[in-house]
Amino acid sequence: MDVNGSCHCRAVQFEAEIDPKRVGICHCTDCQIFSGSAFRTSVLVPGRDFRLVKGEPATYEKMADSGNARQLVFCNLCGTHVYGTTPNMQDPVYSLRVGVLSQRAELRPFAQVWCQSQVPWVGDMADIRRFSTQ
């Protein structure tokens, strides 16, 4: 499936070919912090299927629990997180943030990881009052 995405201010834009069955939710505490939410939804894409078409995003490098470096990539103007990757890999894999994809409504997650870190109320979201707008 061909997708395209951008940061909020559109200074960073990209295209990719994804497998929709590689969409997942991560509940790790790092994803909670970096997303500013209870979890982050991403899709894994081989480097050969990803193309940055506009902008020069900023990067932040962190150490994963595995001991491997992870590079988080975001717009240096609006701050939107765009993707993560492992730096200096011969064949990198990009973890595109589903929220920045134009096709996000079509991408249903197939798996959840780091569920041991899940905030307790995530499983009860159907019981929380809902409003169609603010």
C-alpha positions as CSV (number, residue, x, y, z in Angstrom):
1,M,0.0,0.0,0.0
2,D,1.4,3.4,-1.0
3,V,1.2,6.0,1.8
4,N,2.3,9.6,2.3
5,G,2.8,11.7,5.3
6,S,4.0,14.9,6.8
7,C,4.6,16.7,10.0
8,H,1.9,19.2,11.2
9,C,3.5,22.2,9.4
10,R,4.3,20.1,6.3
11,A,8.0,21.1,6.4
12,V,8.9,17.4,6.5
13,Q,7.1,15.1,4.0
14,F,7.7,11.5,2.9
15,E,6.3,8.6,0.9
16,A,6.5,4.9,1.6
17,E,5.2,1.5,0.5
18,I,3.9,-0.3,3.5
19,D,2.4,-3.7,4.4
20,P,-0.7,-2.8,6.4
21,K,-0.3,-6.0,8.4
22,R,2.9,-4.4,10.0
23,V,0.9,-1.8,11.9
24,G,1.2,-2.1,15.6
25,I,0.7,-0.4,19.0
26,C,3.6,0.0,21.4
27,H,2.8,0.5,25.1
28,C,6.4,1.0,26.3
29,T,7.1,3.9,28.6
30,D,9.4,5.6,26.0
31,C,6.5,5.6,23.4
32,Q,4.2,6.9,26.0
33,I,6.6,9.8,26.8
34,F,7.6,10.6,23.2
35,S,4.0,10.5,21.9
36,G,2.6,12.4,24.9
37,S,-0.1,9.7,25.0
38,A,-0.9,6.3,26.4
39,F,0.7,4.5,23.4
40,R,2.1,5.0,20.0
41,T,0.9,3.4,16.7
42,S,3.5,2.8,14.0
43,V,4.1,0.8,10.9
44,L,7.4,-0.9,10.1
45,V,8.9,-0.2,6.6
46,P,12.1,-1.5,5.1
47,G,14.4,1.4,4.2
48,R,14.2,0.6,0.4
49,D,10.4,1.4,0.6
50,F,10.8,4.8,2.3
51,R,11.6,8.1,0.7
52,L,11.9,11.5,2.4
53,V,10.6,14.0,-0.2
54,K,10.8,17.3,1.7
55,G,12.7,18.8,4.6
56,E,15.6,18.0,6.8
57,P,14.2,16.6,10.1
58,A,15.9,16.8,13.4
59,T,17.0,13.6,15.3
60,Y,17.3,12.5,18.9
61,E,19.2,9.4,19.7
62,K,18.2,7.2,22.7
63,M,19.3,3.8,24.0
64,A,16.6,1.1,23.8
65,D,16.1,-1.5,26.4
66,S,17.9,-3.9,24.1
67,G,21.1,-1.8,24.3
68,N,20.7,-0.7,20.7
69,A,20.7,3.0,19.7
70,R,17.4,4.3,18.4
71,Q,17.1,7.5,16.4
72,L,13.8,9.4,16.8
73,V,13.1,11.8,13.9
74,F,10.9,14.8,14.2
75,C,10.3,18.2,12.6
76,N,12.5,20.9,14.0
77,L,9.9,23.5,13.4
78,C,6.6,22.1,14.7
79,G,8.0,19.2,16.8
80,T,5.9,16.4,15.2
81,H,7.5,13.0,15.6
82,V,7.6,11.4,12.1
83,Y,9.5,8.1,12.5
84,G,12.1,6.2,14.3
85,T,15.0,4.1,13.0
86,T,18.2,2.4,14.1
87,P,21.1,4.5,13.0
88,N,24.0,3.1,11.0
89,M,22.2,-0.1,9.9
90,Q,23.1,-1.5,6.5
91,D,19.4,-2.1,5.7
92,P,17.5,0.3,8.0
93,V,13.9,-0.2,9.0
94,Y,11.7,2.8,9.6
95,S,9.0,2.9,12.2
96,L,6.5,5.4,10.7
97,R,4.1,7.1,13.1
98,V,0.7,6.2,11.8
99,G,-0.8,9.6,13.0
100,V,1.3,11.5,10.4
101,L,0.1,9.4,7.5
102,S,-2.7,10.7,5.2
103,Q,-4.1,7.1,5.2
104,R,-4.2,6.7,9.0
105,A,-7.9,5.9,9.1
106,E,-7.3,2.8,6.9
107,L,-4.5,1.4,9.1
108,R,-5.9,-0.9,11.8
109,P,-3.2,-2.3,14.2
110,F,-2.6,-6.0,14.1
111,A,-0.5,-6.4,17.2
112,Q,0.4,-4.7,20.5
113,V,3.8,-4.9,22.2
114,W,5.2,-3.9,25.6
115,C,1.8,-4.6,27.1
116,Q,3.4,-5.0,30.6
117,S,3.8,-1.1,30.5
118,Q,0.2,-0.4,29.3
119,V,-1.6,2.2,31.3
120,P,-4.5,0.4,33.1
121,W,-7.4,2.3,31.6
122,V,-6.5,1.6,27.9
123,G,-8.6,-1.6,28.0
124,D,-11.7,0.3,29.2
125,M,-11.8,3.1,26.6
126,A,-15.2,2.0,25.3
127,D,-16.6,2.9,28.7
128,I,-15.3,6.5,28.6
129,R,-17.8,9.2,27.6
130,R,-17.5,10.2,24.0
131,F,-18.2,13.5,22.2
132,S,-18.1,14.0,18.4
133,T,-16.3,17.4,18.9
134,Q,-15.0,19.4,21.8
